[in-house]
C-alpha cells in the first residue's frame, strides 16, 4: 500500500497496468496551471502544462515558441511592444 500522505485528494490517481498484468493505482501531482503572459496575463499558447521533471526531458524548442519573448509574452502583446519600440526610435 502507498503511504497515507500520498493518498490525499491533492494528488491525481492514475491507473497503470504492470508488466505482470495487474492494474495498480499510481498517485502523482496534478498538472500546473497554464503559463501566462507577463504583460496581460492571458494563457500562452505553445507552452506545455507539465511538471518540472517532465519539462526537463523536453527539447528547448518544444517548451516555448521560437520568436522573441517566446514563452513570456503573448503574440498580441509582442506586436504592441514592437510597434512601441519602432515609434520610440523615430
PyMOL CGO cylinders between C-alpha atoms (Angstrom):
from pymol import cmd
from pymol.cgo import CYLINDER

trace = [
    CYLINDER, 0.00, 0.00, 0.00, 1.13, 3.52, -0.76, 0.3, 1, 1, 1, 1, 1, 1,
    CYLINDER, 1.13, 3.52, -0.76, 1.98, 5.96, 2.05, 0.3, 1, 1, 1, 1, 1, 1,
    CYLINDER, 1.98, 5.96, 2.05, -1.13, 7.64, 3.51, 0.3, 1, 1, 1, 1, 1, 1,
    CYLINDER, -1.13, 7.64, 3.51, 0.30, 11.09, 2.71, 0.3, 1, 1, 1, 1, 1, 1,
    CYLINDER, 0.30, 11.09, 2.71, 0.30, 10.20, -0.99, 0.3, 1, 1, 1, 1, 1, 1,
    CYLINDER, 0.30, 10.20, -0.99, -3.33, 9.06, -0.90, 0.3, 1, 1, 1, 1, 1, 1,
    CYLINDER, -3.33, 9.06, -0.90, -4.66, 12.60, -0.44, 0.3, 1, 1, 1, 1, 1, 1,
    CYLINDER, -4.66, 12.60, -0.44, -7.02, 14.17, -2.98, 0.3, 1, 1, 1, 1, 1, 1,
    CYLINDER, -7.02, 14.17, -2.98, -4.38, 16.76, -3.89, 0.3, 1, 1, 1, 1, 1, 1,
    CYLINDER, -4.38, 16.76, -3.89, -2.79, 14.02, -5.99, 0.3, 1, 1, 1, 1, 1, 1,
    CYLINDER, -2.79, 14.02, -5.99, -4.12, 12.59, -9.23, 0.3, 1, 1, 1, 1, 1, 1,
    CYLINDER, -4.12, 12.59, -9.23, -4.98, 8.90, -9.39, 0.3, 1, 1, 1, 1, 1, 1,
    CYLINDER, -4.98, 8.90, -9.39, -3.60, 7.16, -12.47, 0.3, 1, 1, 1, 1, 1, 1,
    CYLINDER, -3.60, 7.16, -12.47, -4.44, 3.56, -13.28, 0.3, 1, 1, 1, 1, 1, 1,
    CYLINDER, -4.44, 3.56, -13.28, -1.31, 1.76, -14.51, 0.3, 1, 1, 1, 1, 1, 1,
    CYLINDER, -1.31, 1.76, -14.51, -1.02, -1.74, -15.89, 0.3, 1, 1, 1, 1, 1, 1,
    CYLINDER, -1.02, -1.74, -15.89, 2.07, -3.52, -14.53, 0.3, 1, 1, 1, 1, 1, 1,
    CYLINDER, 2.07, -3.52, -14.53, 4.20, -5.97, -16.52, 0.3, 1, 1, 1, 1, 1, 1,
    CYLINDER, 4.20, -5.97, -16.52, 2.62, -8.80, -14.51, 0.3, 1, 1, 1, 1, 1, 1,
    CYLINDER, 2.62, -8.80, -14.51, -0.81, -7.83, -15.82, 0.3, 1, 1, 1, 1, 1, 1,
    CYLINDER, -0.81, -7.83, -15.82, -2.15, -6.30, -12.59, 0.3, 1, 1, 1, 1, 1, 1,
    CYLINDER, -2.15, -6.30, -12.59, -3.76, -2.90, -12.57, 0.3, 1, 1, 1, 1, 1, 1,
    CYLINDER, -3.76, -2.90, -12.57, -2.47, -0.62, -9.84, 0.3, 1, 1, 1, 1, 1, 1,
    CYLINDER, -2.47, -0.62, -9.84, -3.12, 2.99, -8.87, 0.3, 1, 1, 1, 1, 1, 1,
    CYLINDER, -3.12, 2.99, -8.87, -0.28, 5.49, -9.00, 0.3, 1, 1, 1, 1, 1, 1,
    CYLINDER, -0.28, 5.49, -9.00, -0.64, 8.84, -7.24, 0.3, 1, 1, 1, 1, 1, 1,
    CYLINDER, -0.64, 8.84, -7.24, 1.03, 11.76, -8.99, 0.3, 1, 1, 1, 1, 1, 1,
    CYLINDER, 1.03, 11.76, -8.99, 0.97, 15.51, -8.51, 0.3, 1, 1, 1, 1, 1, 1,
    CYLINDER, 0.97, 15.51, -8.51, -1.53, 17.40, -10.62, 0.3, 1, 1, 1, 1, 1, 1,
    CYLINDER, -1.53, 17.40, -10.62, -0.65, 19.46, -13.69, 0.3, 1, 1, 1, 1, 1, 1,
    CYLINDER, -0.65, 19.46, -13.69, 0.28, 23.09, -13.05, 0.3, 1, 1, 1, 1, 1, 1,
    CYLINDER, 0.28, 23.09, -13.05, -1.83, 25.95, -14.40, 0.3, 1, 1, 1, 1, 1, 1,
    CYLINDER, -1.83, 25.95, -14.40, -1.06, 27.35, -17.85, 0.3, 1, 1, 1, 1, 1, 1,
    CYLINDER, -1.06, 27.35, -17.85, 1.90, 29.69, -18.41, 0.3, 1, 1, 1, 1, 1, 1,
    CYLINDER, 1.90, 29.69, -18.41, 0.63, 33.27, -18.60, 0.3, 1, 1, 1, 1, 1, 1,
    CYLINDER, 0.63, 33.27, -18.60, 1.67, 36.40, -20.48, 0.3, 1, 1, 1, 1, 1, 1,
    CYLINDER, 1.67, 36.40, -20.48, 3.85, 38.68, -18.32, 0.3, 1, 1, 1, 1, 1, 1,
    CYLINDER, 3.85, 38.68, -18.32, 2.03, 41.75, -19.61, 0.3, 1, 1, 1, 1, 1, 1,
    CYLINDER, 2.03, 41.75, -19.61, -1.69, 40.97, -19.94, 0.3, 1, 1, 1, 1, 1, 1,
    CYLINDER, -1.69, 40.97, -19.94, -1.97, 37.65, -18.05, 0.3, 1, 1, 1, 1, 1, 1,
    CYLINDER, -1.97, 37.65, -18.05, -3.59, 35.65, -20.89, 0.3, 1, 1, 1, 1, 1, 1,
    CYLINDER, -3.59, 35.65, -20.89, -2.67, 31.93, -21.07, 0.3, 1, 1, 1, 1, 1, 1,
    CYLINDER, -2.67, 31.93, -21.07, 0.18, 31.34, -23.54, 0.3, 1, 1, 1, 1, 1, 1,
    CYLINDER, 0.18, 31.34, -23.54, -0.31, 29.01, -26.50, 0.3, 1, 1, 1, 1, 1, 1,
    CYLINDER, -0.31, 29.01, -26.50, 2.52, 26.66, -27.37, 0.3, 1, 1, 1, 1, 1, 1,
    CYLINDER, 2.52, 26.66, -27.37, 3.79, 26.31, -23.79, 0.3, 1, 1, 1, 1, 1, 1,
    CYLINDER, 3.79, 26.31, -23.79, 3.06, 22.87, -22.30, 0.3, 1, 1, 1, 1, 1, 1,
    CYLINDER, 3.06, 22.87, -22.30, 1.42, 22.45, -18.89, 0.3, 1, 1, 1, 1, 1, 1,
    CYLINDER, 1.42, 22.45, -18.89, 3.84, 19.96, -17.38, 0.3, 1, 1, 1, 1, 1, 1,
    CYLINDER, 3.84, 19.96, -17.38, 5.62, 19.37, -14.09, 0.3, 1, 1, 1, 1, 1, 1,
    CYLINDER, 5.62, 19.37, -14.09, 9.29, 20.49, -14.00, 0.3, 1, 1, 1, 1, 1, 1,
    CYLINDER, 9.29, 20.49, -14.00, 10.71, 16.95, -14.20, 0.3, 1, 1, 1, 1, 1, 1,
    CYLINDER, 10.71, 16.95, -14.20, 8.78, 16.33, -17.46, 0.3, 1, 1, 1, 1, 1, 1,
    CYLINDER, 8.78, 16.33, -17.46, 9.77, 19.75, -18.85, 0.3, 1, 1, 1, 1, 1, 1,
    CYLINDER, 9.77, 19.75, -18.85, 13.45, 18.98, -18.28, 0.3, 1, 1, 1, 1, 1, 1,
    CYLINDER, 13.45, 18.98, -18.28, 13.18, 15.98, -20.60, 0.3, 1, 1, 1, 1, 1, 1,
    CYLINDER, 13.18, 15.98, -20.60, 11.76, 18.07, -23.46, 0.3, 1, 1, 1, 1, 1, 1,
    CYLINDER, 11.76, 18.07, -23.46, 13.84, 19.95, -26.00, 0.3, 1, 1, 1, 1, 1, 1,
    CYLINDER, 13.84, 19.95, -26.00, 14.08, 23.70, -25.65, 0.3, 1, 1, 1, 1, 1, 1,
    CYLINDER, 14.08, 23.70, -25.65, 12.10, 24.27, -28.87, 0.3, 1, 1, 1, 1, 1, 1,
    CYLINDER, 12.10, 24.27, -28.87, 9.23, 22.14, -27.56, 0.3, 1, 1, 1, 1, 1, 1,
    CYLINDER, 9.23, 22.14, -27.56, 8.96, 24.19, -24.37, 0.3, 1, 1, 1, 1, 1, 1,
    CYLINDER, 8.96, 24.19, -24.37, 8.14, 27.56, -25.94, 0.3, 1, 1, 1, 1, 1, 1,
    CYLINDER, 8.14, 27.56, -25.94, 7.52, 29.26, -29.31, 0.3, 1, 1, 1, 1, 1, 1,
    CYLINDER, 7.52, 29.26, -29.31, 10.63, 30.25, -31.28, 0.3, 1, 1, 1, 1, 1, 1,
    CYLINDER, 10.63, 30.25, -31.28, 10.17, 34.00, -31.52, 0.3, 1, 1, 1, 1, 1, 1,
    CYLINDER, 10.17, 34.00, -31.52, 11.35, 37.00, -29.48, 0.3, 1, 1, 1, 1, 1, 1,
    CYLINDER, 11.35, 37.00, -29.48, 9.90, 36.78, -25.95, 0.3, 1, 1, 1, 1, 1, 1,
    CYLINDER, 9.90, 36.78, -25.95, 8.55, 33.29, -26.75, 0.3, 1, 1, 1, 1, 1, 1,
    CYLINDER, 8.55, 33.29, -26.75, 7.06, 31.76, -23.61, 0.3, 1, 1, 1, 1, 1, 1,
    CYLINDER, 7.06, 31.76, -23.61, 6.95, 35.16, -21.87, 0.3, 1, 1, 1, 1, 1, 1,
    CYLINDER, 6.95, 35.16, -21.87, 4.63, 37.39, -23.94, 0.3, 1, 1, 1, 1, 1, 1,
    CYLINDER, 4.63, 37.39, -23.94, 1.54, 36.54, -25.97, 0.3, 1, 1, 1, 1, 1, 1,
    CYLINDER, 1.54, 36.54, -25.97, 1.64, 37.43, -29.70, 0.3, 1, 1, 1, 1, 1, 1,
    CYLINDER, 1.64, 37.43, -29.70, -0.60, 40.48, -29.36, 0.3, 1, 1, 1, 1, 1, 1,
    CYLINDER, -0.60, 40.48, -29.36, 1.49, 41.97, -26.53, 0.3, 1, 1, 1, 1, 1, 1,
    CYLINDER, 1.49, 41.97, -26.53, 4.66, 41.28, -28.52, 0.3, 1, 1, 1, 1, 1, 1,
    CYLINDER, 4.66, 41.28, -28.52, 3.25, 43.06, -31.59, 0.3, 1, 1, 1, 1, 1, 1,
    CYLINDER, 3.25, 43.06, -31.59, 2.26, 46.02, -29.42, 0.3, 1, 1, 1, 1, 1, 1,
    CYLINDER, 2.26, 46.02, -29.42, 5.72, 46.12, -27.80, 0.3, 1, 1, 1, 1, 1, 1,
    CYLINDER, 5.72, 46.12, -27.80, 7.43, 46.03, -31.21, 0.3, 1, 1, 1, 1, 1, 1,
    CYLINDER, 7.43, 46.03, -31.21, 5.19, 48.85, -32.51, 0.3, 1, 1, 1, 1, 1, 1,
    CYLINDER, 5.19, 48.85, -32.51, 6.04, 50.96, -29.45, 0.3, 1, 1, 1, 1, 1, 1,
    CYLINDER, 6.04, 50.96, -29.45, 9.77, 50.33, -29.88, 0.3, 1, 1, 1, 1, 1, 1,
    CYLINDER, 9.77, 50.33, -29.88, 9.65, 51.33, -33.58, 0.3, 1, 1, 1, 1, 1, 1,
    CYLINDER, 9.65, 51.33, -33.58, 7.71, 54.52, -32.81, 0.3, 1, 1, 1, 1, 1, 1,
    CYLINDER, 7.71, 54.52, -32.81, 10.11, 55.30, -29.94, 0.3, 1, 1, 1, 1, 1, 1,
    CYLINDER, 10.11, 55.30, -29.94, 13.15, 55.06, -32.27, 0.3, 1, 1, 1, 1, 1, 1,
    CYLINDER, 13.15, 55.06, -32.27, 11.88, 57.76, -34.62, 0.3, 1, 1, 1, 1, 1, 1,
]
cmd.load_cgo(trace, "trace")
